[in-house]
Amino acid sequence: MILMINTLILLAICLLMLMITMLISKKMIKSMEKLSPFECGFNPFNSNRIPFSIHFFLISIIFLIFDVEITLIIPMILNFFSSNLMIWYFTCTYFFFLLLFSLYFEWKIQMLTWTN
């Protein structure tokens, strides 16, 4: 019962602080000048939204995935002498098969070709 009362009091304090912050905030009024892009005082020449190649984004995601996998390989090499060799072998084999399968899958869906 005491825990529930304390929770309600803390919730009321949080809501009160949120309402006070919203009331005294200076950013309540948003004008068109504040929302428009600034280009040395001139009207914008073109749209702010530049078309972004999704292929470039997917290549960067592939790079990040393989980069993380490389950071997982280094401790495997360092852990070679201090672990059971059979468990180490099966773990590394599973990891490399997973790595090769992901590379094959990306090659199969033609993610590794830059242009079509």
N, C-alpha and C positions, 0 to 999 in steps of 0.2 A: 504493500500500500504506500509506504514511504517512497519507494522507487518510482511509482507512478506519479506521485505528487511532484517529486523532484524533476521528472521528465517533463511534466506539463509546465512547471515554472521555467525551466530552461527553454522550452519551445516558445513560451510567451515572451521571454526576454529576447530571443533571436528574432521573432516577428516584430517586436517593438523596435529593435535596432534597425531592421530592414526598412520598416516604414519611415523611421526618422531619416535614414540615409536617402531614401527616395524623395522625401519632402525637401531636404536642403541641398539636393544635388543641383549643380549648375548646368549639367548637360541635358536638361529636360527639353529645352527648345532646340530643335534641329532645323536649321535653315538650309536653303538650297546652296548657299555659298559654302557652308561647312561640309555638305555632302558631295559637292562637285570636285573633280580632280584639279590639282593645281599645276598649270603649265605656264609659268612666268606671267601670269595675269591674262593670258589669251584664252579664248575658247578652245576646248580640246580638238585636235585635228582628226583624231580617229577614235575608235571605240577602246575602252579600257580592257575589254576581254579579247585577248589574243588567242586564236585557236591553238590548242596544245595537242601535240601528237601523242596519242595513247600508246603507240608503239615505243616511243622513247621512255615513257613512264614504266612500261612493262620490262624493258631492258634494264632499267635502274633497279626494279624490284628483283629481277634475276640476279643482278650483281650483288645486291644486299644479301640474298639468300645464300649464295655461294660464298660470300665473304664471312658470314656467320658460320658456315660449315667448315671453313678453313680454321676459324678460331676454335672449333671443336676438335679438329684433327691434332693440333699442337699438344694439348694435354694427353691425348692418346699416346703420342710418341714418347712424351716424358714419363708416362706411367708404365712403360714397357717392363722395366726391371723390377718394379715393386708390386706387381700384381700376378695373379694366377695366369699362366700363359694361355690356357685353354679358354678361359673366360675372356681374356683380352683379345684373343684371335677371333672368337665368335662376335664380340662386340664390334671390332674393326671391320670384319667381313660384312656384318649387317649394315653398318654405317656406309661403307663404300658401295654396297649394292643399292642402298637407298639413294646415294648420291648419283650413281650411274643411271638408275631408273628415272630420277628427276631430270637428268640431262637428256636422256632418250625421249622422255615425254615432251620436253620443251623443243627438241629437235623435230619430233613427230608433228606437233601442231605449228611448226614453222615460226617459232618465236625467235630463233637465233638468226634468221635472215633479216637484214635491216630493211630491204625494200622488197616489194612483191613483184 
